Amino acid sequence: ENVNLLTAFPRPRVGFALGDGVLLEASWTPPVRINGVRPNLWGLAISRSVLLDQKGTMFMGRAHATLGDIKAPIVCPKEATEDAGNPDCFGGEESDDRYSPNIFGVELAFGWALSQGRLRPYLGTGYNILHPRFRVNFTNQFGAVDHTRVEVNLDRAVLFGGAQWQLSDRLGVVGEFYAVPADAVTWRLVLRHDLGP
């Protein structure tokens, strides 16, 4: 299995303030193939933040979804098709397998302000419903096509935390950890720029 093809991939995201602390977010990772990986992922989220006091203490609720797919040579990369020690892949074509994450979730977060509001740490928890789908797309040396499907339905609690550092009125940097205790921990680095008037 060839699962470490990219250590990082940019995902542009835009947010639209709808008023009364409501924010609509959308992201898209375009289908550009890099190192054999071709994503086509969409992320949608809606959140509401409530200011609890004049010091900048906030409470936020958020619902989100990640849809689309990623195509990559996961089952049989090029090296495996040329390796006689790998009888499953040897002599066949490089696979172009498809993975669809299908993630739906909700989050609750609590944040506060430090350094006159320029630094904003936060902590939160959430719950994700995961319906990942994986389909093999591999043709072996005899011309037989493998379209094996793997479908899993999972529910996972999550923990996250981080901080936003406001560099200027319009520019901020966010560092965050996102942990699913049953599975893995992810680190994120986000650059935010306000395009408003």
PyMOL commands that set and color helices and strands:
alter all, ss='L'
color gray80, all
select helices_A, chain A and resi 78-81
alter helices_A, ss='H'
color red, helices_A
select strands_A, chain A and resi 13-19+22-29+38-51+58-72+97-100+103-111+119-130+133-135+138-139+145-146+149-151+154-166+171-180+184-193
alter strands_A, ss='S'
color yellow, strands_A
deselect
rebuild
show_as cartoon
